[in-house]
Structure formats: C-alpha cells, structure tokens
Amino acid sequence: MRALLNRVYDSAAALAALFMCAMLVMVLLSIAGREFHFHLRGTDAYAGYCMAASGFLALAHTLKKGEHIRVTVLISRFQGAWLTGIELWALGMASFLACLMAYYSVRLSWQSYTFNDISTSNDATPLWIPQLAMALGTLVLAIAFIDEFILEWLGQRTAVNSEEALHNE
C-alpha cells in the first residue's frame, strides 16, 4: 500500500511538472505571437489553467516531502504525548478541510460538466476540463493528509525537517 501511495504522490508531482512546462509553452507562444504578429486564441487562459493545475497537483507531494509551511515556533515547545496530540489534532483538521476542498472541487467540476459551463475568454473552453486538475489535486491532497494522520496515529510518521528554509535569509 505504501508503494502505491508513493506512486500516486509522485505521479501527481510529475503531472504538475508537465503542466508547468505547458505553462511555459503557452507564455512563450503568447510572447512569440506579439513579436511576430500572430495570435493564438486562449494562450493566456491556458497558461492560467496550467498554473492552477501545477499548483494543485503538487500539493500532496509537497506535503509528503515536509515542505509545507508549519508553525514550528509553537510546535517546538511540546514533547511526547502533548506533541503527538497536537500533531493528531492538526492533521485531523487538515484532513477534514482537505476532504471538504476535494468534495467541493469534484462537485464544481461535475456541475460545470453538467451545465456545459464555458470560460468567458475568447477560447470558450469547457470549464470542467481545467477544473479536473484542481479536483484531482485536492483528492490526492486529502489522501495524503489522511495518510499522514494514520501514520501519526500508529506512531510510524517520520517528520521531515527541512533546514534549508532556515538558512535562506
């Protein structure tokens, strides 16, 4: 099960990287279009869709690598059972909120598909298509938070401490 979950997180991160590259292509096409006097409809909108997709799809991988922002000033003051309790509470709340976000993201995509909702920009893209990346990203994030909660509950969670953030000032 662990190998499957890690593959899911890594696959979402790989998709995020692909969308980031696609965003670069859209921006370059837009720049080239202005420079060489041609216009490709929707490049600005597609760059925005790709940026949102890369952000949402990278969330779970970022969580699993310990790169999300944490309030360590407060957490570092606790040890033992208190620290475990605070971690469980925080992960439980994060899991709940991530599940809500996933539910409403999936619901939004489904409603956009059902109502044939299209973007208001000149490309008229069906909105459920870019919203799928947000829905997938939030679903994987919810799974990752539940995974972290269960690992903490079982005492198998290893905290990844990134010291790099402390030395960049």
Secondary structure, DSSP 8 states (H G I E B T S, - for coil): -HHHHHHHHHHHHHHHHHHHHHHHHHHHHHHHHHHHT---TTHHHHHHHHHHHHHHHHHHHHHHTT-S---HHHHTT--HHHHHHHHHHHHHHHHHHHHHHHHHHHHHHHHHHHTT-B-SSTT--BTHHHHHHHHHHHHHHHHHHHHHHHHHHHT-------GGGGG--
